[in-house]
Amino acid sequence: MATEIRVPTLGESVAEATIGKWFKKAGDAIAVDEPLVELETDKVTIEVPAPAAGVLSEIVAQEGETVGVAALLGMISEGAGAAAAPAKKAEAKAEAPQAAPAQAAAAAPAGQTSMPAAPSAAKAAAEAGISTDQVAGSGKRGQVLKGDVLDAIAKGVAAPAAAPAPVAARPASSEGDAVREERVKMTRLRQTIARRLKEAQATAAMLTTFNEVDMKPVMDLRAKYKDLFEKKHGVKLGFMGFFTKAVTHALKEIPAVNAEIDGTDIIYKNFAHIGVAVGTDKGLVVPVVRDADQMSISEIEKEIGRLGLAARDGKLSVADMQGGTFTISNGGVYGSLMSTPILNAPQSGILGMHKIQERPVVIGGQIVIRPMMYLALSYDHRIVDGKEAVTFLVRVKETLEDPERLVLDL
């Protein structure tokens, strides 16, 4: 009896994934719940476990292919005899090209169907620089499927003469430089990061306002209580807990920064799900601390710790990544002194933290040395006015320079 391996539900608004890596090859013995294949989605990387024990008899979706929810990835058969299945599959594929032209012709002549090409077929055709009109469809009512496109490419269907070369905009490297270059396909996560950041720049009326905060009060409070805090709560007292609470307090006063635009409507969020940008080997991810406005500093620190560890280990769930209403990005951990963060659409605000650096400042008419940090608030000027943005950042500054405000809810 064979067991199917299928793409699991990927989460809200996630309809497809890319096969990242198979951990097993056809013919390998596998145990129940053993990781079989890694899927890359727009948001996270997911490992698909084996639904049953047996032998991986067939791999249907290869590395690099795009698959939808519930798509067949492979088959598991009982016993060692299942390993013979791949050979039969290969024989069937070898015979297929001879019969394919007749079948395709019977299905529908190329370009003569009212059915739009399947999304996966359209994508494969675009990547190959050909039109689906050049491909004979074998689907219902002549629909062009991905397999039809791949068969057409294998048979040498050429791109239209007028089609631009995929890399025409990139100047050719000299022969000496070309041998020292390495071309690596962007991961699905990196493609999504690039697309979303560019969309944010193109859509929002983005503007950034700056301020600076004297970190001495928070640093003194942290130094005084960090040992007791860790002993009681089992987590280190960092800066993110203070910043997150300061942000949630400011969001209550300036709700436009916690809102988003939907068409001609403004949606005000009466809750604060704070995204915390985390750098990983595969790129930047933004897991979300849900209902941060209702959490204590210790609860926030624990949740940030959990999310950060999961991000670095590639264990974030789709639920961990969804629903953020405002984002905090800490470039200071990498040494950044000043930056203009890009909005995490459709959010209307993002706070950039930076390096704490001792600088001379004037306090009470005297020049003193204080640990200072530049803060940057990028915001969508379509929904947030300059006065609101500046007031928001000033409230964050005031709370951090007088942490007792957090206790008194001021």
Secondary structure, 3 states (H helix, E strand, C coil): CEEEEECCCCCCCCCEEEEEEECCCCCCEECCCCEEEEEECCCCEEEEECCCCEEEEEECCCCCCEEECCCEEEEEECCHHHHHHHHHHHHHHHHHHHHHHHHHHHHCCCCCCCCCCCHHHHHHHHHHCCCHHHCCCCCHHHCCCHHHHHHHHHCCCCCCCCCCCCCCCCCCCCHHHHCCCCCCCCCHHHHHHHHHHHHHHHHCCEEEEEEEEECHHHHHHHHHHHHHHHHHHCCCCCCHHHHHHHHHHHHHHCHHHHEEEECCEEEECCCCCEEECEEECCEEECCEECCHHHCCHHHHHHHHHHHHHHHHCCCCCHHHHCCCCEEEEEHHHHCCCCCCCCCCCCCCEEEEECCCEEEEEEECCEEEEEEEEEEEEEEECCCCCHHHHHHHHHHHHHHHHCCHHHHHCC
